[in-house]
């Protein structure tokens, strides 16, 4: 989770305490479409995986993204 947390802090400009499974565009001011795509690209690079477009578009919050990473075999 530390890698995800660091990427989220950098991309979305939030404090570590704000990074949790419920983090989403609804409660994170800098979570717009461009930053979300940057976030996904950084996660893919960090974990050496590729998320399906369905996973990317259907994720509602950070918890959903973490689950998609787990399914793809990422070691969180």
Secondary structure per residue as TSV (DSSP state, phi and psi in degrees):
chain	resnum	aa	ss	phi	psi
A	1	X	-	360.0	-25.4
A	2	X	H	-62.1	-38.9
A	3	X	H	-64.5	-44.3
A	4	X	H	-63.0	-43.4
A	5	X	H	-59.6	-46.6
A	6	X	H	-63.0	-41.1
A	7	X	H	-66.2	-44.3
A	8	X	H	-61.9	-42.8
A	9	X	H	-60.2	-43.7
A	10	X	H	-70.0	-47.7
A	11	X	H	-72.2	-45.5
A	12	X	H	-94.1	-6.6
A	13	X	-	65.4	40.8
A	14	X	-	-114.5	162.1
A	15	X	-	-77.9	155.4
A	16	X	G	-55.4	-35.9
A	17	X	G	-65.4	-19.7
A	18	X	G	-85.8	-11.6
A	19	X	-	-87.4	111.8
A	20	X	S	-153.4	174.5
A	21	X	T	-62.6	-22.5
A	22	X	T	-88.8	-3.8
A	23	X	-	-59.4	130.5
A	24	X	-	-156.9	176.5
A	25	X	T	-62.5	-24.6
A	26	X	T	-71.9	-25.1
A	27	X	T	-126.5	12.1
A	28	X	-	-129.7	109.7
A	29	X	T	-55.6	-39.4
A	30	X	T	-91.0	8.8
A	31	X	-	-85.7	82.6
A	32	X	-	-109.5	179.5
A	33	X	H	-62.6	-39.3
A	34	X	H	-67.6	-47.5
A	35	X	H	-65.2	-34.2
A	36	X	H	-62.8	-44.5
A	37	X	H	-65.5	-38.5
A	38	X	H	-62.5	-42.4
A	39	X	H	-59.3	-48.8
A	40	X	H	-61.5	-44.0
A	41	X	H	-61.5	-41.3
A	42	X	H	-66.2	-40.0
A	43	X	H	-63.8	-44.7
A	44	X	H	-60.2	-42.3
A	45	X	H	-66.6	-45.9
A	46	X	H	-62.3	-41.5
A	47	X	H	-98.7	-3.6
A	48	X	T	65.5	36.2
A	49	X	-	-129.9	170.0
A	50	X	-	-126.3	124.1
A	51	X	-	-84.3	142.5
A	52	X	-	-70.1	151.4
A	53	X	H	-59.4	-35.1
A	54	X	H	-60.6	-42.0
A	55	X	H	-62.2	-43.6
A	56	X	H	-65.6	-44.0
A	57	X	H	-78.3	-28.1
A	58	X	H	-88.0	-14.1
A	59	X	-	-65.1	128.5
A	60	X	-	-99.7	-20.6
A	61	X	S	-158.0	179.3
A	62	X	H	-63.4	-34.0
A	63	X	H	-59.9	-41.2
A	64	X	H	-63.9	-40.0
A	65	X	H	-65.6	-43.0
A	66	X	H	-61.3	-39.7
A	67	X	H	-64.8	-41.5
A	68	X	H	-62.2	-39.4
A	69	X	H	-63.7	-42.9
A	70	X	H	-60.6	-44.3
A	71	X	H	-59.5	-35.7
A	72	X	T	-79.7	-4.3
A	73	X	T	98.1	9.5
A	74	X	-	-69.4	137.7
A	75	X	-	-91.0	102.4
A	76	X	-	-84.7	360.0
